[in-house]
Amino acid sequence: MRDRLRSIPVFANVAATAFTDTNLPENPVPRVGEWILSAEAAGQAEPHAMSICTVSADGVPSSRVLLVKDIDEDALYFATPADSRKGLEIAACPRVAAHFHWPAAGRQVRLVGVAVDQGRAASEGDFAERGRESRLSAHLHRPGPLPSRRAALDEFERLGELHPDEVPCPPSWTLYALAPTEIEFWEASTDRVHHRVVYRRDAAGAPWHHELLWP
Ligand SMILES: Cc1cc2nc3c(=O)[nH]c(=O)nc-3n(C[C@H](O)[C@H](O)[C@H](O)COP(=O)(O)O)c2cc1C
């Protein structure tokens, strides 16, 4: 395994860098969206998927992948059930870390911030924009173990019959804003002298400061 893993190419698709010290915006949040779109243009599948790490009340971290639904000047938005593991952990500790890796673009972004519940109207608005199967599958979220895959398939079919037209938004479906206080942009360079810049601010809404970091 060791030799096999060490033979896998890295940064194979790195293009000429567009990341320059003179091209740094004052507000880095929209730049995350720009990097998502340029990763898509570079051929990255699901470039809007980020891993997000939460922490349990007793300090045990856990991470999973979520889709980013929107980005504005101040935050990234994601949606998930509030009674999921991540939702319960956010309720106990809203501080989260998130991460994108776009191999097709040779880039990553790391974020630290707080997750903020956007309320029922925004959550229902997000739910309404999901495809029918995704709306139905949101109703399959239950606590505890699943007895068999058959049970989930049967329940999915039952839900489809129960809701032939409109699929109601589950009360726990929640749109969250991830308002970052730290964002680090990383871009590979073929000479291995990679680029890093970190932005920090004291709180959401406060001014951003940035500095370059050693590779
Ligand atoms: C590409 C991808 C996108 C996903 N998008 C979402 C999403 O937007 N919302 C969500 O609740 N789960 C999404 N999931 C599933 C989560 O990764 C996770 O398995 C699920 O939400 C349960 O997480 P939890 O037990 O940590 O709460 C996605 C998974 C993948 C691989």
The ligand as an SDF file (V2000), in Angstrom:
LIG
                    3D

 31 33  0  0  0  0  0  0  0  0999 V2000
  -21.4280   15.6010   -1.9850 C   0  0  0  0  0  0  0  0  0  0  0  0
  -22.2710   15.5060   -0.7450 C   0  0  0  0  0  0  0  0  0  0  0  0
  -23.1970   16.5000   -0.4790 C   0  0  0  0  0  0  0  0  0  0  0  0
  -23.9980   16.4300    0.6690 C   0  0  0  0  0  0  0  0  0  0  0  0
  -24.8420   17.4730    0.9290 N   0  0  0  0  0  0  0  0  0  0  0  0
  -25.5650   17.4590    2.0680 C   0  0  0  0  0  0  0  0  0  0  0  0
  -26.3710   18.5920    2.4120 C   0  0  0  0  0  0  0  0  0  0  0  0
  -26.3920   19.6160    1.7060 O   0  0  0  0  0  0  0  0  0  0  0  0
  -27.1010   18.5180    3.5690 N   0  0  0  0  0  0  0  0  0  0  0  0
  -27.0750   17.4250    4.3910 C   0  0  0  0  0  0  0  0  0  0  0  0
  -27.7520   17.4300    5.4190 O   0  0  0  0  0  0  0  0  0  0  0  0
  -26.2940   16.3430    4.0920 N   0  0  0  0  0  0  0  0  0  0  0  0
  -25.5350   16.3410    2.9550 C   0  0  0  0  0  0  0  0  0  0  0  0
  -24.7250   15.2680    2.6640 N   0  0  0  0  0  0  0  0  0  0  0  0
  -24.6830   14.1270    3.6310 C   0  0  0  0  0  0  0  0  0  0  0  0
  -23.7570   14.5000    4.8120 C   0  0  0  0  0  0  0  0  0  0  0  0
  -22.3950   14.4080    4.4120 O   0  0  0  0  0  0  0  0  0  0  0  0
  -23.9670   13.6070    6.0540 C   0  0  0  0  0  0  0  0  0  0  0  0
  -23.7350   12.2610    5.7420 O   0  0  0  0  0  0  0  0  0  0  0  0
  -25.3650   13.7400    6.6680 C   0  0  0  0  0  0  0  0  0  0  0  0
  -25.8310   15.0770    6.6200 O   0  0  0  0  0  0  0  0  0  0  0  0
  -25.3490   13.2570    8.1230 C   0  0  0  0  0  0  0  0  0  0  0  0
  -24.3920   14.0100    8.8340 O   0  0  0  0  0  0  0  0  0  0  0  0
  -24.3250   14.0360   10.4510 P   0  0  0  0  0  0  0  0  0  0  0  0
  -24.6830   12.6650   10.9150 O   0  0  0  0  0  0  0  0  0  0  0  0
  -22.9070   14.3990   10.7660 O   0  0  0  0  0  0  0  0  0  0  0  0
  -25.2860   15.0750   10.9330 O   0  0  0  0  0  0  0  0  0  0  0  0
  -23.8930   15.3150    1.5340 C   0  0  0  0  0  0  0  0  0  0  0  0
  -22.9630   14.3200    1.2650 C   0  0  0  0  0  0  0  0  0  0  0  0
  -22.1530   14.4220    0.1500 C   0  0  0  0  0  0  0  0  0  0  0  0
  -21.1030   13.3440   -0.0880 C   0  0  0  0  0  0  0  0  0  0  0  0
  1  2  1  0
  2  3  1  0
  2 30  2  0
  3  4  2  0
  4  5  1  0
  4 28  1  0
  5  6  2  0
  6  7  1  0
  6 13  1  0
  7  8  2  0
  7  9  1  0
  9 10  1  0
 10 11  2  0
 10 12  1  0
 12 13  2  0
 13 14  1  0
 14 15  1  0
 14 28  1  0
 15 16  1  0
 16 17  1  0
 16 18  1  0
 18 19  1  0
 18 20  1  0
 20 21  1  0
 20 22  1  0
 22 23  1  0
 23 24  1  0
 24 25  2  0
 24 26  1  0
 24 27  1  0
 28 29  2  0
 29 30  1  0
 30 31  1  0
M  END
$$$$
